[in-house]
Amino acid sequence: MNGLKSDEQINDNLLPSLPSSTISTLSPVSGLMNEQKVALDDDKQSDEHKQIEDERYDYLPQETSLKNDLLVKIDDISVKQHQMVCLLDDSKWLNDDVISAYICCIKDQVHVQNKNDGKVYFENPFISRLLKRDGGIGIHGDGTFMTDIVRNYLKYDMIELPINIDNKHWYLAIVNAKKSEIQVFDSLCWEFNRNDLTTMLQGLQYHLDILRRQQDSISHKWTDLDVTKWMITEQLREPIQEDSSSCGLFMLKFMEYSTEDTLCHPITQEIITPFRYKLASILLCWKTNTAAMTTMLEQSDIEEDPNDVVMLESPEDQNKAKSLNSLSFKNKYQSLISVISNMSLHALVGRLCSYIKSIKCMETLEKVWVQSSKPYPISLTLKKLQGILNEDLPMNRDCFNLVVRRNMFDNI
């Protein structure tokens, strides 16, 4: 399968779990809600149990970050807290920053860049806008900068360009050099409105013409540099988007799953809706997200720690790096809480159920999400939790017994 190599694994193992001092191991999200705490030591006095049990919360954690706090920094793309809020509201469009950050994640998957035996380049919305600008009003002071970017395109077989129509709709245009064709993936099939694409191609052509005049100084494998004359083909025959706000999410999946002729994986509204909420976790917990580490380094500089100046590869330097890595993980976890805490309890439970139902990775489904030890051990895997949410299946015996235990003893 093309797309993210471990798309399901990445999406299904994002929420970090913290060490617990309770007899129960809840799902990571349930753990965030602090529904109940129970002591490990069975010999503790009953009043101690009562004291711990009284620490239950009927509300989600309060907001822990400010709107301008940096939560995601992947490569040169930064996303602040207020820019992530669009992932918590079904009615919001994705902004450039969130889209650019996820495109960086796609680029991290080497096999995606070489899908279908062709080299693929994934552009970000900022550069697409600059190409459209150059096609509309001509070259600017950064013309050399843009020409160098287009020069790099000539090394690839396909260039995937995200396009936005008047801040209202996202779709994907693929410059397919092998076929001398412009392929359009639009979840709403707005064939009547391709002015943005036409203008962007004119901007691309402007820089290709400059490079053509420098033919002796460039080498490439494109057979035709007249992109404005290439055929434009609509890859979807009918709309697959059922709402008015998830076009950006569809576009990101198009970038992952598009091949030379079609999509290598089916994309439906049912897949896209839960993807919105996974996306926040993906960005926050992505392996190259350095936002938390950057924050810690800045704090370290402010505190003027005398250990700031150390010899490279010294033991002190290594220990400090380990400490920062630990704090980085903690900050990512707190950032995730700050995003989730914007949701109501009802909304959070609904999103969690949708998330559980969407998981298909067999390894993940066999993981234990809920455990209880009294009066005898009961463990629920993620697969059993999925069964609870399927109205067509009978309830698993362990699930039933755990619900009874919860209602009778209130100690899960």
C-alpha positions in Angstrom: 0.0 0.0 0.0 1.3 3.4 -0.8 0.7 6.5 1.3 2.2 6.6 4.8 3.9 3.3 5.3 2.5 2.9 8.8 -0.5 5.1 8.4 -2.7 3.0 10.6 0.2 2.3 13.0 1.2 6.0 13.2 -2.4 7.1 13.7 -3.3 4.4 16.2 -0.3 4.7 18.5 -0.1 8.5 19.0 -1.6 9.2 22.3 1.2 8.8 24.9 0.6 6.9 28.1 2.0 8.0 31.4 3.0 5.8 34.3 0.0 5.0 36.5 -0.2 4.4 40.2 -3.7 2.8 40.1 -4.9 -0.8 39.9 -6.5 0.1 36.6 -4.8 0.8 33.3 -7.2 3.0 31.2 -6.9 4.1 27.7 -4.5 7.1 27.3 -7.4 9.5 26.6 -9.5 8.1 29.5 -6.4 8.5 31.7 -6.3 12.2 30.8 -9.8 12.7 32.2 -8.7 11.7 35.7 -12.0 10.0 36.3 -10.8 8.1 39.4 -7.6 7.2 41.3 -7.3 4.0 43.4 -4.3 3.1 45.5 -2.1 0.1 44.6 -1.6 -1.1 48.2 -4.6 -3.2 49.2 -3.6 -3.0 52.9 -4.2 0.8 53.1 -6.9 1.9 55.5 -10.4 2.6 54.2 -10.1 6.3 55.0 -7.1 6.5 52.8 -9.1 4.9 49.9 -11.8 7.4 50.5 -9.4 10.3 50.4 -8.0 9.2 47.0 -11.4 8.4 45.6 -12.6 11.9 46.5 -10.0 13.2 44.0 -12.2 12.4 41.1 -12.9 15.1 38.6 -16.1 15.8 36.7 -14.4 18.1 34.2 -11.5 18.0 31.7 -8.1 19.4 32.4 -8.1 23.2 32.2 -6.3 25.0 29.3 -2.6 24.7 29.9 -1.2 26.7 27.0 -1.8 30.1 25.5 -3.0 30.7 22.0 0.4 31.8 20.8 2.3 28.9 22.4 4.3 26.9 19.8 3.0 23.3 19.8 4.4 22.0 16.5 7.7 22.7 14.7 8.5 20.2 12.0 11.3 21.3 9.7 10.7 25.0 9.1 6.9 24.8 9.7 5.6 26.2 13.0 2.0 25.7 14.3 0.7 27.6 17.3 -2.0 26.6 19.7 -4.7 28.8 18.1 -3.9 27.4 14.7 -4.6 23.8 15.9 -8.1 24.6 17.0 -9.4 24.0 13.5 -8.8 20.3 14.1 -11.4 20.3 17.0 -14.3 21.8 15.0 -16.1 20.0 12.2 -17.1 23.3 10.7 -13.6 24.7 10.3 -11.4 24.6 7.2 -7.8 23.6 7.7 -5.3 26.4 7.6 -2.0 26.6 5.6 0.1 25.9 8.7 -1.6 22.7 9.7 -1.5 21.5 6.1 2.1 22.4 5.6 3.1 20.6 8.8 1.4 17.4 7.7 3.0 17.6 4.3 6.3 17.6 6.2 5.2 14.3 7.8 4.4 12.9 4.4 7.9 13.9 3.1 9.4 11.9 6.0 8.1 8.7 4.5 10.7 7.9 1.9 8.6 5.3 0.1 5.8 7.9 -0.5 8.3 10.1 -2.3 9.1 7.2 -4.6 5.6 5.8 -5.0 4.8 4.0 -8.2 8.5 3.9 -9.1 8.5 7.7 -9.8 10.0 10.4 -7.7 7.4 12.7 -6.2 7.8 16.2 -4.8 5.3 17.5 -2.3 5.0 21.3 -2.3 3.5 23.4 0.5 0.7 25.9 0.1 3.0 28.9 0.6 5.0 28.1 -2.6 1.8 27.3 -4.5 0.5 30.8 -3.6 3.8 32.4 -4.8 3.5 30.5 -8.2 0.0 31.8 -8.5 1.2 35.3 -7.7 3.9 35.2 -10.4 1.3 33.9 -12.9 -1.0 36.8 -12.1 1.3 39.9 -11.7 4.7 38.7 -12.9 8.0 38.2 -11.2 9.0 39.8 -7.9 12.2 40.6 -6.1 12.4 36.9 -5.1 12.3 35.7 -8.7 15.6 33.9 -8.4 14.4 32.2 -5.3 11.3 30.9 -7.1 13.2 29.9 -10.2 15.6 27.8 -8.1 12.6 26.0 -6.6 11.2 25.3 -10.1 14.6 24.1 -11.2 14.4 21.5 -8.4 11.1 20.3 -9.8 12.8 19.1 -12.9 14.4 16.3 -10.9 11.0 14.7 -10.2 8.4 12.9 -12.2 5.4 14.4 -10.3 4.9 17.6 -8.4 2.0 17.7 -6.0 0.7 21.2 -5.5 -2.0 22.2 -3.0 -4.3 24.9 -4.3 -6.8 27.0 -2.3 -9.7 28.8 -4.0 -10.3 32.2 -2.3 -9.8 30.6 1.2 -12.9 28.6 0.6 -11.8 25.3 -0.9 -8.7 23.1 -1.1 -7.9 20.7 -4.0 -4.8 19.0 -5.3 -3.1 19.5 -8.7 -0.4 17.1 -9.8 2.1 18.1 -12.5 2.8 14.7 -14.1 5.9 15.1 -16.2 5.9 11.5 -17.4 2.5 12.0 -19.1 2.8 15.8 -19.7 -0.5 16.1 -17.9 -2.0 18.1 -15.1 -4.1 15.8 -12.8 -6.7 17.3 -10.5 -8.1 15.6 -7.4 -11.0 17.7 -6.1 -13.3 16.2 -3.4 -16.2 18.4 -4.5 -15.5 18.2 -8.3 -15.6 21.9 -8.8 -14.7 21.7 -12.5 -16.2 25.1 -13.3 -13.6 26.9 -11.2 -10.0 26.3 -12.2 -8.9 29.9 -12.5 -6.5 29.4 -9.6 -4.9 26.4 -11.3 -4.6 28.3 -14.6 -2.9 31.2 -13.0 -0.5 29.0 -11.0 0.5 27.1 -14.1 1.3 30.4 -15.8 3.6 31.3 -12.9 5.2 27.9 -13.2 5.6 28.4 -16.9 7.2 31.8 -16.3 10.1 30.2 -14.4 10.4 27.2 -16.8 10.9 29.7 -19.6 13.7 31.3 -17.7 15.3 27.9 -17.2 14.8 27.0 -20.9 16.9 30.0 -21.8 19.6 28.5 -19.5 19.3 25.1 -21.3 23.1 24.6 -21.3 23.3 25.0 -17.5 20.5 22.6 -16.5 19.8 18.9 -17.0 16.4 17.3 -16.6 14.2 14.4 -17.8 11.0 16.4 -18.6 10.1 15.8 -22.2 8.0 18.9 -22.5 8.4 22.2 -20.6 5.2 23.9 -22.0 3.0 23.0 -19.0 0.3 25.6 -19.9 -0.4 23.4 -23.0 -0.6 20.2 -21.1 -4.0 18.5 -20.8 -5.9 19.0 -17.5 -7.7 15.9 -16.4 -10.2 15.6 -13.6 -9.5 12.4 -11.7 -12.8 12.2 -9.8 -16.1 11.8 -11.6 -18.4 12.7 -8.7 -18.0 14.4 -5.4 -16.9 12.3 -2.4 -17.0 15.1 0.2 -20.3 15.2 2.1 -19.8 18.4 4.2 -18.5 21.9 3.5 -15.3 22.0 5.6 -13.2 18.8 5.2 -11.7 19.7 1.8 -8.3 20.2 3.2 -8.3 16.8 4.9 -9.3 15.2 1.6 -6.5 17.0 -0.1 -3.9 15.7 2.3 -5.1 12.1 1.8 -5.0 12.7 -2.0 -1.4 13.6 -1.6 -0.7 10.4 0.3 -2.6 8.0 -1.9 -2.5 9.4 -5.4 -0.6 7.4 -8.1 0.0 8.2 -11.7 -3.6 7.4 -12.6 -5.8 7.0 -9.6 -5.9 6.5 -5.8 -4.2 3.5 -4.3 -6.5 3.5 -1.3 -10.2 4.4 -1.1 -11.0 7.7 0.5 -14.5 8.4 1.9 -16.1 10.9 4.2 -16.3 8.1 6.8 -12.5 7.9 6.8 -11.9 11.6 6.6 -14.1 12.6 9.6 -12.1 10.8 12.3 -8.9 11.8 10.5 -9.5 15.4 11.6 -9.0 14.5 15.2 -6.2 12.1 14.6 -4.3 14.8 12.8 -3.8 16.9 16.0 -2.2 13.9 17.7 -0.1 13.1 14.6 1.4 16.6 14.5 2.0 16.9 18.3 3.6 13.5 18.6 5.4 13.4 15.3 9.0 12.1 15.6 10.6 15.2 14.2 8.4 17.7 16.1 10.9 19.9 18.0 8.6 22.4 19.5 8.8 21.1 23.0 12.6 20.7 22.8 12.9 24.3 21.5 10.8 25.6 24.4 13.1 23.8 26.9 16.2 25.1 25.3 14.8 28.7 25.4 13.9 28.2 29.1 17.4 26.9 29.8 18.9 29.9 28.1 16.8 32.3 30.2 17.7 30.5 33.4 21.4 31.0 32.5 22.3 27.5 33.7 26.2 27.4 34.1 26.0 23.9 32.4 24.9 25.7 29.2 28.5 25.8 28.1 29.7 22.2 27.9 32.2 20.3 25.8 30.5 18.4 23.0 30.0 14.7 23.7 30.9 15.2 27.3 29.0 13.2 30.0 27.3 16.3 31.2 26.2 17.2 27.7 24.8 13.7 27.2 22.9 13.8 30.5 21.5 17.2 29.7 20.3 15.9 26.3 18.6 13.0 28.0 16.9 15.3 30.4 15.7 17.6 27.6 14.3 14.5 25.7 12.3 13.5 28.7 11.0 17.0 29.2 10.2 17.2 25.4 8.0 14.1 25.7 6.2 15.6 28.8 5.6 18.9 26.9 4.1 17.0 23.9 1.8 15.3 26.3 0.8 18.5 28.0 0.3 20.1 24.5 -2.1 17.3 23.6 -4.0 17.9 26.8 -4.3 21.6 26.0 -5.9 20.7 22.6 -8.2 18.1 24.0 -9.3 20.4 26.9 -11.1 22.6 24.4 -13.6 19.9 23.9 -16.7 19.1 26.0 -16.9 15.8 27.8 -19.6 14.6 25.4 -17.6 15.7 22.3 -14.5 14.0 23.7 -16.2 10.7 24.3 -17.8 10.8 20.8 -14.4 11.5 19.2 -12.8 8.7 21.2 -15.5 6.3 20.1 -15.0 7.3 16.5 -11.2 6.9 16.9 -11.5 3.4 18.4 -13.8 2.3 15.6 -11.5 3.6 12.9 -8.4 1.5 14.1 -7.5 -1.4 11.8 -3.9 -2.2 12.8 -4.1 -5.8 14.1 -1.1 -5.3 16.4 -2.8 -2.2 18.0 -6.1 -4.0 18.4 -4.5 -6.7 20.5 -3.2 -4.1 23.0 -4.8 -3.9 26.4 -6.5 -0.6 27.1 -8.4 -1.4 30.3 -7.5 -3.6 33.2 -9.1 -4.3 36.6 -7.7 -6.6 39.3 -10.5 -7.0 41.9 -12.0 -9.4 42.8 -10.3 -11.2 39.8 -8.3 -9.9 36.8 -10.2 -8.6 33.8 -8.4 -7.1 30.7 -10.0 -5.5 27.7 -8.1 -5.2 24.5 -8.8 -2.5 21.9 -10.5 -5.1 19.8 -13.0 -5.9 22.6 -13.7 -2.2 23.0 -14.4 -2.0 19.2 -16.9 -4.8 19.7 -18.8 -2.8 22.3 -19.3 0.0 19.8 -20.7 -2.4 17.2 -24.4 -2.7 17.8 -24.6 -5.8 15.6 -22.3 -7.8 17.8 -23.2 -9.4 21.2 -21.4 -7.9 24.2 -18.2 -9.6 25.2 -18.4 -11.4 28.5 -15.4 -9.5 30.0 -16.9 -6.2 28.9 -20.2 -7.1 30.6 -18.5 -8.1 33.8 -16.4 -5.0 33.9 -19.5 -2.8 33.4 -21.2 -4.6 36.3 -18.1 -4.2 38.5 -18.0 -0.5 37.6 -21.6 0.0 38.6 -21.4 -2.1 41.8 -18.1 -1.2 43.2 -17.1 2.0 41.3 -13.5 0.9 41.4 -12.4 0.9 37.8 
